[in-house]
Amino acid sequence: MGKLEAIWLKRARGGRMDPVDEAVAVEGRGLEGGADFDRERHVTVIEREVFDRLKGSLDGSVEPVMRRANLMVSGIRLEETRDRILAVGDLRIHIRGETRPCGQMEAACQGLRDALSPHWRGGAHGSVVNDANIAVGDEVRWEEPG
């Protein structure tokens, strides 16, 4: 079992990431109020443990918000999870693939793009399967195929 550690909403494409305590997910559309609502990638997810390790290897100023993801989880591995269902509280996310690091990572911190490149360290992206409210602190787990 894991935990939802943080939620961020990007209000405009390329804009800053705003931390929020809760969010509303809409089936087939994404997170309400986010710039990616109704886009192909509804939700992006990162692992807290990746950033805990990076703080020791980069200059120490690395913060998870620099990854520009929507959700940060702990206790859950994302590597090679394509087509699995991630349960975040009542929300179900169909993981579609790896989120590859982009140039904005390097602009945020030199070396961050390369550090996030191997083993899905840049996180995963997925589709919202159902309407749900989520909040920081919600339980996170993989749903087993049924």
VOBA-1610 file (N, C-alpha, C; in pm, whole numbers, padded with zeros to 5 digits, always signed):
BEGIN
Met+00085-00119+00000Met+00000+00000+00000Met+00088+00124+00000Gly+00037+00226-00063Gly+00108+00352-00067Gly+00019+00465-00021Lys+00067+00585-00043Lys-00003+00705+00004Lys+00010+00815-00100Leu-00097+00894-00115Leu-00093+01014-00200Leu-00028+01125-00118Glu+00092+01166-00159Glu+00171+01264-00084Glu+00143+01408-00124Ala+00108+01430-00252Ala+00088+01568-00299Ala+00003+01566-00425Ile-00067+01678-00446Ile-00147+01701-00567Ile-00108+01840-00618Trp-00084+01849-00749Trp-00057+01978-00813Trp-00148+01993-00934Leu-00195+02114-00956Leu-00271+02146-01077Leu-00196+02254-01153Lys-00184+02232-01282Lys-00123+02331-01372Lys-00240+02405-01434Arg-00253+02535-01409Arg-00368+02613-01453Arg-00359+02652-01600Ala-00236+02659-01654Ala-00216+02695-01795Ala-00100+02614-01849Arg-00103+02583-01978Arg+00007+02506-02038Arg+00137+02583-02021Gly+00236+02516-01965Gly+00363+02579-01938Gly+00364+02663-01811Gly+00249+02676-01746Gly+00236+02757-01625Gly+00289+02686-01502Arg+00286+02756-01391Arg+00338+02699-01267Arg+00242+02594-01212Met+00295+02508-01129Met+00218+02401-01067Met+00169+02449-00931Asp+00039+02450-00911Asp-00019+02494-00785Asp-00050+02374-00696Pro+00004+02372-00574Pro-00030+02263-00483Pro-00173+02279-00432Val-00245+02168-00423Val-00380+02168-00367Val-00393+02048-00273Asp-00485+02056-00179Asp-00506+01947-00085Asp-00600+01840-00139Glu-00686+01880-00232Glu-00781+01786-00291Glu-00809+01825-00435Ala-00862+01728-00510Ala-00895+01754-00650Ala-01014+01667-00690Val-01080+01710-00797Val-01193+01637-00852Val-01151+01579-00986Ala-01163+01447-00999Ala-01131+01378-01124Ala-01260+01347-01197Val-01259+01368-01328Val-01377+01343-01411Val-01344+01234-01512Glu-01426+01130-01515Glu-01404+01016-01603Glu-01380+01060-01747Gly-01272+01010-01804Gly-01240+01036-01945Gly-01195+01177-01975Arg-01175+01260-01871Arg-01140+01401-01896Arg-01017+01448-01818Gly-01000+01405-01693Gly-00885+01448-01615Gly-00924+01517-01486Leu-00835+01605-01439Leu-00857+01677-01313Leu-00918+01813-01341Glu-01030+01841-01278Glu-01097+01971-01296Glu-01002+02084-01259Gly-01002+02188-01340Gly-00920+02305-01314Gly-00779+02295-01367Gly-00742+02180-01422Gly-00607+02161-01475Gly-00600+02191-01623Ala-00485+02237-01669Ala-00466+02271-01811Ala-00474+02148-01901Asp-00456+02029-01844Asp-00460+01907-01924Asp-00599+01843-01927Phe-00699+01910-01872Phe-00836+01860-01875Phe-00879+01845-02021Asp-00933+01730-02054Asp-00976+01696-02190Asp-00860+01675-02288Arg-00740+01657-02239Arg-00627+01624-02325Arg-00600+01473-02316Glu-00509+01425-02397Glu-00481+01281-02402Glu-00428+01227-02269Arg-00336+01300-02208Arg-00279+01258-02080Arg-00356+01327-01968His-00445+01254-01904His-00529+01313-01801His-00452+01344-01673Val-00366+01250-01632Val-00299+01259-01503Val-00156+01209-01518Thr-00063+01277-01450Thr+00075+01229-01442Thr+00108+01202-01296Val+00189+01097-01274Val+00217+01050-01139Val+00368+01030-01123Ile+00422+01071-01008Ile+00563+01049-00976Ile+00574+00980-00841Glu+00694+00924-00814Glu+00724+00857-00688Glu+00804+00950-00597Arg+00760+00965-00473Arg+00835+01047-00377Arg+00976+00993-00357Glu+00991+00861-00353Glu+01121+00801-00326Glu+01226+00839-00430Val+01186+00857-00554Val+01279+00901-00659Val+01338+01036-00621Phe+01255+01127-00576Phe+01303+01262-00543Phe+01381+01264-00412Asp+01349+01175-00320Asp+01429+01163-00198Asp+01572+01125-00235Arg+01588+01030-00329Arg+01722+00988-00373Arg+01793+01099-00452Leu+01720+01170-00536Leu+01782+01274-00619Leu+01837+01390-00537Lys+01774+01419-00425Lys+01823+01530-00342Lys+01967+01506-00298Gly+02004+01380-00282Gly+02141+01348-00243Gly+02239+01348-00359Ser+02189+01329-00482Ser+02281+01317-00595Ser+02294+01443-00679Leu+02193+01528-00678Leu+02204+01656-00751Leu+02241+01763-00649Asp+02219+01888-00680Asp+02270+01994-00592Asp+02187+02017-00466Gly+02090+01931-00438Gly+02012+01946-00317Gly+01891+02036-00331Ser+01883+02112-00440Ser+01770+02203-00457Ser+01656+02139-00537Val+01666+02010-00566Val+01565+01941-00644Val+01438+01926-00560Glu+01326+01968-00616Glu+01196+01953-00551Glu+01103+01877-00645Pro+01016+01792-00592Pro+00925+01715-00678Pro+00839+01800-00771Val+00802+01919-00729Val+00719+02006-00813Val+00788+02039-00945Met+00920+02030-00948Met+00995+02058-01072Met+00961+01958-01181Arg+00912+01841-01146Arg+00876+01738-01244Arg+00748+01773-01317Arg+00668+01862-01259Arg+00544+01911-01321Arg+00439+01799-01335Ala+00435+01709-01238Ala+00335+01602-01236Ala+00214+01646-01154Asn+00104+01574-01169Asn-00017+01604-01093Asn-00019+01539-00955Leu+00031+01416-00948Leu+00022+01340-00823Leu+00159+01286-00786Met+00190+01293-00655Met+00310+01229-00604Met+00266+01124-00503Val+00313+01000-00527Val+00278+00889-00440Val+00403+00837-00371Ser+00383+00769-00260Ser+00493+00699-00193Ser+00451+00554-00172Gly+00550+00466-00164Gly+00523+00326-00140Gly+00472+00249-00260Ile+00478+00308-00378Ile+00430+00246-00502Ile+00537+00263-00609Arg+00573+00156-00678Arg+00667+00163-00789Arg+00589+00179-00920Leu+00635+00268-01007Leu+00566+00295-01133Leu+00632+00228-01254Glu+00757+00186-01241Glu+00831+00131-01355Glu+00758+00011-01416Glu+00747+00014-01550Glu+00688-00096-01628Glu+00546-00132-01583Thr+00462-00031-01565Thr+00324-00055-01519Thr+00219-00023-01625Arg+00260-00011-01748Arg+00166+00017-01857Arg+00048-00081-01851Asp-00073-00028-01867Asp-00199-00102-01869Asp-00244-00155-01733Arg-00178-00116-01627Arg-00226-00151-01492Arg-00320-00041-01443Ile-00398-00073-01340Ile-00489+00023-01280Ile-00436+00065-01144Leu-00411+00194-01128Leu-00366+00252-01002Leu-00487+00311-00931Ala-00512+00264-00810Ala-00622+00316-00729Ala-00565+00421-00634Val-00621+00542-00641Val-00584+00653-00553Val-00711+00692-00480Gly-00726+00647-00355Gly-00855+00663-00289Gly-00961+00595-00373Asp-01067+00669-00408Asp-01175+00615-00491Asp-01148+00627-00641Leu-01041+00695-00678Leu-01007+00717-00818Leu-00935+00597-00876Arg-00965+00567-01001Arg-00893+00464-01075Arg-00826+00530-01195Ile-00696+00504-01210Ile-00617+00559-01320Ile-00563+00442-01402His-00595+00441-01531His-00540+00340-01623His-00405+00394-01670Ile-00298+00332-01625Ile-00164+00377-01662Ile-00140+00345-01810Arg-00111+00449-01886Arg-00091+00436-02032Arg+00057+00425-02071Gly+00146+00479-01986Gly+00287+00471-02021Gly+00374+00559-01935Glu+00500+00560-01971Glu+00602+00638-01902Glu+00593+00785-01942Thr+00614+00873-01846Thr+00625+01016-01875Thr+00773+01048-01891Arg+00813+01077-02013Arg+00953+01106-02041Arg+00988+01248-02000Pro+01102+01268-01935Pro+01144+01402-01895Pro+01167+01492-02017Cys+01138+01620-02002Cys+01151+01716-02113Cys+01251+01825-02076Gly+01267+01919-02166Gly+01361+02029-02146Gly+01329+02116-02025Gln+01202+02121-01984Gln+01167+02201-01867Gln+01233+02147-01740Met+01263+02017-01739Met+01330+01958-01624Met+01472+02015-01612Glu+01540+02023-01725Glu+01677+02074-01725Glu+01679+02222-01690Ala+01578+02297-01736Ala+01570+02439-01701Ala+01548+02458-01552Ala+01477+02365-01490Ala+01448+02375-01346Ala+01572+02343-01262Cys+01652+02245-01308Cys+01770+02204-01233Cys+01864+02129-01327Gln+01987+02179-01341Gln+02081+02114-01431Gln+02104+01969-01389Gly+02089+01877-01485Gly+02108+01735-01460Gly+01980+01660-01427Leu+01870+01733-01405Leu+01744+01668-01366Leu+01687+01582-01478Arg+01694+01631-01600Arg+01639+01553-01712Arg+01708+01417-01723Asp+01841+01416-01720Asp+01914+01290-01729Asp+01889+01201-01608Ala+01877+01261-01490Ala+01855+01183-01368Ala+01719+01114-01369Leu+01620+01175-01436Leu+01485+01119-01440Leu+01462+01024-01557Ser+01558+01015-01648Ser+01536+00937-01770Ser+01528+00786-01752Pro+01617+00721-01676Pro+01610+00574-01671Pro+01500+00522-01577His+01453+00402-01604His+01366+00326-01514His+01237+00398-01473Trp+01179+00474-01563Trp+01052+00543-01538Trp+01061+00642-01421Arg+01181+00692-01391Arg+01194+00787-01279Arg+01116+00915-01303Gly+01087+00947-01430Gly+01007+01064-01460Gly+00859+01043-01437Gly+00821+00921-01401Gly+00682+00892-01366Gly+00604+00826-01477Ala+00474+00826-01459Ala+00382+00762-01552Ala+00266+00856-01581His+00198+00831-01692His+00077+00907-01724His-00037+00810-01745Gly-00157+00859-01721Gly-00271+00770-01735Gly-00401+00842-01760Ser-00504+00761-01780Ser-00640+00810-01807Ser-00727+00792-01683Val-00814+00889-01659Val-00908+00882-01547Val-01022+00787-01585Val-01040+00682-01506Val-01138+00578-01535Val-01276+00609-01477Asn-01280+00685-01368Asn-01408+00712-01301Asn-01408+00850-01235Asp-01528+00903-01210Asp-01542+01027-01134Asp-01502+00999-00990Ala-01425+01088-00930Ala-01384+01069-00790Ala-01325+01197-00735Asn-01333+01211-00604Asn-01262+01315-00532Asn-01140+01250-00468Ile-01026+01317-00474Ile-00905+01266-00410Ile-00850+01372-00317Ala-00774+01327-00218Ala-00715+01420-00121Ala-00578+01368-00079Val-00488+01462-00048Val-00358+01425+00005Val-00381+01336+00126Gly-00306+01226+00131Gly-00321+01130+00240Gly-00401+01006+00201Asp-00469+01010+00084Asp-00546+00894+00039Asp-00454+00774+00020Glu-00510+00656+00041Glu-00439+00531+00016Glu-00420+00511-00134Val-00305+00455-00171Val-00273+00426-00311Val-00234+00279-00320Arg-00286+00210-00421Arg-00254+00067-00438Arg-00278+00027-00583Trp-00219-00085-00621Trp-00245-00142-00753Trp-00366-00232-00742Glu-00457-00219-00839Glu-00571-00310-00845Glu-00529-00433-00922Glu-00565-00546-00872Glu-00534-00670-00940Glu-00641-00696-01045Pro-00603-00752-01159Pro-00702-00782-01262Pro-00807-00878-01207Gly-00932-00850-01240Gly-01037-00932-01183Gly-01117-00995-01287
//
